[in-house]
Amino acid sequence: MRRPRCGGGSTFAEDPCTPAPAARLIWHAEIDPGTLRVAAVPARRDDPEAFDPAALTRWLTVVQSRDGYEHAVLSDGTRRIRLDVTSGTLRSGPVVLRFELEGMASLGAKLLPLRRLEALSRGGRFVVALFPGDPRMKHLLEILRVHDALQGRASQREIAQVVFGFVAHESGGEGAADAVRSRVRRRIRLARQFARGTYRQLLNGGDR
């Protein structure tokens, strides 16, 4: 599939007014290395190998690109599994999914999503143990908050106060103030880098 022409990395953009738990972002496969490419072959409902999209409707979003391919995401608002359908459809009843895996270098990124999909299909729920927390999350949220502050023309002092809760007269000394200033500058630098497009490296597993 061809890379989208837009500057971002999502195949289909979500309304920015949609609350985060309700948003169903569909990142392009080149940005999201865990995307599973599948061929959907029609199957009987009693086929033990069948995958029934209708049973997962509450979590499933399927959209079609201009070239006719379906892009899907299974998400409960916190956890997600991405599928790209290279042939067939998820909209016409049970199917047998033929997974398209190629090469050793990219295989590792597909194994956990495969386990997640198998568990969801078999048990009808997202297995929390298969979605471990990202240790980078606090760091990344700080960068996003700093970016928002920069967009609002906040000063470094204001960022230190609002994002990091730093108040000069309660700092405990010049050393603490220097440490916070250094932290703010690093976050500002990263926020600007991410805004220029390095978030794509992050989504592909970089900046760990």
C-alpha positions as CSV (number, residue, x, y, z in Angstrom):
1,M,0.0,0.0,0.0
2,R,1.2,3.4,-0.8
3,R,2.2,5.9,1.9
4,P,-0.3,8.6,2.6
5,R,0.4,12.0,1.1
6,C,-0.5,13.9,4.3
7,G,2.3,15.1,6.6
8,G,1.0,13.0,9.5
9,G,1.1,9.3,10.0
10,S,-2.5,8.3,10.3
11,T,-4.3,6.7,7.3
12,F,-7.6,8.1,8.5
13,A,-7.7,11.1,10.9
14,E,-10.0,11.2,13.9
15,D,-12.1,14.3,14.8
16,P,-9.8,16.2,17.2
17,C,-12.9,17.0,19.4
18,T,-13.4,13.2,20.1
19,P,-12.4,12.3,23.6
20,A,-9.2,10.1,23.7
21,P,-10.9,6.9,25.0
22,A,-13.4,7.1,22.1
23,A,-10.9,8.0,19.3
24,R,-10.0,5.2,16.9
25,L,-6.8,6.3,15.2
26,I,-5.6,4.1,12.4
27,W,-1.9,4.6,12.0
28,H,-0.4,3.8,8.6
29,A,1.4,0.5,8.6
30,E,4.7,2.1,7.8
31,I,4.4,4.1,11.1
32,D,2.9,1.3,13.2
33,P,5.2,-1.8,12.9
34,G,2.7,-4.0,14.7
35,T,0.1,-3.7,12.0
36,L,-1.0,-7.2,10.8
37,R,-1.5,-7.7,7.0
38,V,-4.2,-10.3,6.3
39,A,-6.1,-11.8,3.5
40,A,-9.8,-12.3,4.5
41,V,-11.2,-15.5,3.0
42,P,-15.0,-16.2,3.4
43,A,-15.7,-19.0,5.8
44,R,-18.6,-21.0,7.2
45,R,-19.7,-19.8,10.7
46,D,-19.0,-23.3,12.1
47,D,-15.4,-23.4,10.7
48,P,-13.2,-23.7,13.8
49,E,-10.6,-21.5,12.1
50,A,-13.1,-18.7,11.4
51,F,-12.7,-15.2,12.6
52,D,-16.1,-13.5,13.1
53,P,-15.9,-9.7,13.0
54,A,-19.6,-9.4,14.0
55,A,-18.7,-10.9,17.4
56,L,-16.2,-8.0,18.0
57,T,-18.4,-5.2,16.6
58,R,-18.1,-3.2,19.9
59,W,-14.4,-2.8,19.4
60,L,-14.0,-3.0,15.6
61,T,-13.7,0.0,13.2
62,V,-13.2,-0.7,9.5
63,V,-12.5,2.0,6.9
64,Q,-11.7,1.8,3.2
65,S,-9.0,3.7,1.4
66,R,-9.4,5.2,-2.0
67,D,-7.5,2.3,-3.5
68,G,-10.1,-0.1,-2.2
69,Y,-8.2,-1.7,0.7
70,E,-9.7,-2.0,4.2
71,H,-7.9,-0.7,7.2
72,A,-9.2,-1.8,10.6
73,V,-8.5,-1.3,14.3
74,L,-9.8,-3.3,17.3
75,S,-9.7,-1.0,20.3
76,D,-11.4,-0.5,23.7
77,G,-10.0,3.0,24.0
78,T,-6.8,2.0,25.8
79,R,-5.6,-1.1,24.0
80,R,-5.6,-1.6,20.2
81,I,-4.8,-4.1,17.4
82,R,-4.3,-2.9,13.8
83,L,-5.2,-4.9,10.7
84,D,-4.7,-4.1,7.0
85,V,-6.8,-6.3,4.7
86,T,-4.9,-6.9,1.5
87,S,-7.8,-8.9,-0.1
88,G,-11.4,-9.8,0.9
89,T,-13.4,-7.9,3.5
90,L,-14.2,-7.9,7.2
91,R,-17.7,-6.6,6.5
92,S,-19.4,-9.7,5.0
93,G,-19.5,-12.4,7.7
94,P,-16.9,-14.9,9.1
95,V,-13.6,-15.2,7.4
96,V,-10.4,-17.2,7.7
97,L,-7.5,-14.8,8.2
98,R,-4.4,-15.6,6.2
99,F,-1.6,-13.7,7.8
100,E,1.1,-12.2,5.6
101,L,4.4,-12.4,7.4
102,E,7.6,-11.7,5.6
103,G,11.2,-11.4,6.7
104,M,13.0,-12.0,10.0
105,A,13.8,-8.3,10.9
106,S,10.1,-7.3,11.1
107,L,8.8,-10.6,12.5
108,G,9.3,-9.7,16.2
109,A,7.0,-6.7,16.0
110,K,4.1,-8.9,14.7
111,L,4.3,-11.7,17.3
112,L,2.7,-9.8,20.3
113,P,-0.2,-8.4,18.1
114,L,-0.8,-11.9,16.8
115,R,-1.1,-13.2,20.4
116,R,-3.4,-10.3,21.3
117,L,-5.7,-11.0,18.3
118,E,-5.8,-14.7,19.1
119,A,-6.7,-14.0,22.7
120,L,-9.4,-11.5,21.8
121,S,-11.0,-13.7,19.2
122,R,-10.9,-16.7,21.5
123,G,-11.9,-15.1,24.8
124,G,-13.9,-12.0,23.7
125,R,-11.8,-9.6,25.7
126,F,-8.5,-7.7,25.6
127,V,-6.1,-9.6,27.8
128,V,-4.4,-7.0,29.9
129,A,-1.3,-9.0,30.5
130,L,-0.6,-8.8,26.7
131,F,-0.6,-5.0,26.8
132,P,2.2,-4.1,29.2
133,G,2.5,-0.5,30.2
134,D,5.0,1.7,28.3
135,P,7.8,2.9,30.7
136,R,8.2,5.9,28.5
137,M,4.7,7.2,29.1
138,K,5.4,9.8,31.8
139,H,8.3,11.2,29.7
140,L,6.2,11.4,26.6
141,L,3.2,13.0,28.3
142,E,5.6,15.7,29.6
143,I,6.8,16.4,26.1
144,L,3.2,16.7,24.9
145,R,2.4,19.1,27.7
146,V,5.5,21.2,27.0
147,H,4.5,21.3,23.3
148,D,1.0,22.6,24.2
149,A,2.6,25.1,26.5
150,L,4.9,26.4,23.7
151,Q,1.9,26.7,21.4
152,G,0.3,28.9,24.1
153,R,3.6,31.0,24.2
154,A,4.4,30.0,27.7
155,S,7.8,31.0,29.1
156,Q,10.3,28.5,30.5
157,R,9.4,29.7,34.0
158,E,5.7,29.0,33.3
159,I,6.5,25.6,31.9
160,A,8.5,24.7,35.0
161,Q,5.6,25.8,37.2
162,V,2.7,24.2,35.3
163,V,4.3,21.0,33.9
164,F,6.8,20.2,36.6
165,G,5.2,21.9,39.6
166,F,8.3,23.9,40.3
167,V,8.0,27.0,42.4
168,A,11.2,29.0,42.8
169,H,10.8,30.0,46.5
170,E,9.9,26.4,47.4
171,S,12.7,24.9,45.3
172,G,15.2,24.1,48.1
173,G,18.1,25.8,46.5
174,E,19.8,26.9,43.3
175,G,20.9,23.4,42.5
176,A,17.3,22.2,42.3
177,A,16.4,25.3,40.1
178,D,19.3,24.5,37.7
179,A,18.1,20.9,37.4
180,V,14.6,22.0,36.6
181,R,15.8,24.5,34.0
182,S,17.9,21.8,32.4
183,R,14.9,19.5,32.3
184,V,12.6,22.1,30.8
185,R,15.2,22.9,28.1
186,R,15.5,19.2,27.2
187,R,11.7,18.8,27.0
188,I,11.4,21.9,24.8
189,R,14.1,20.5,22.5
190,L,12.3,17.1,22.2
191,A,8.9,18.8,21.8
192,R,10.2,20.8,18.8
193,Q,11.9,17.7,17.3
194,F,8.7,15.7,17.6
195,A,6.7,18.5,16.0
196,R,9.1,18.3,13.0
197,G,8.4,14.6,12.5
198,T,10.6,12.5,14.8
199,Y,7.5,11.1,16.5
200,R,7.5,8.6,13.6
201,Q,10.8,7.2,15.0
202,L,9.1,7.0,18.4
203,L,6.1,5.0,17.0
204,N,8.6,2.6,15.3
205,G,10.2,1.8,18.6
206,G,12.9,4.5,18.7
207,D,13.7,7.0,21.5
208,R,13.5,4.4,24.2
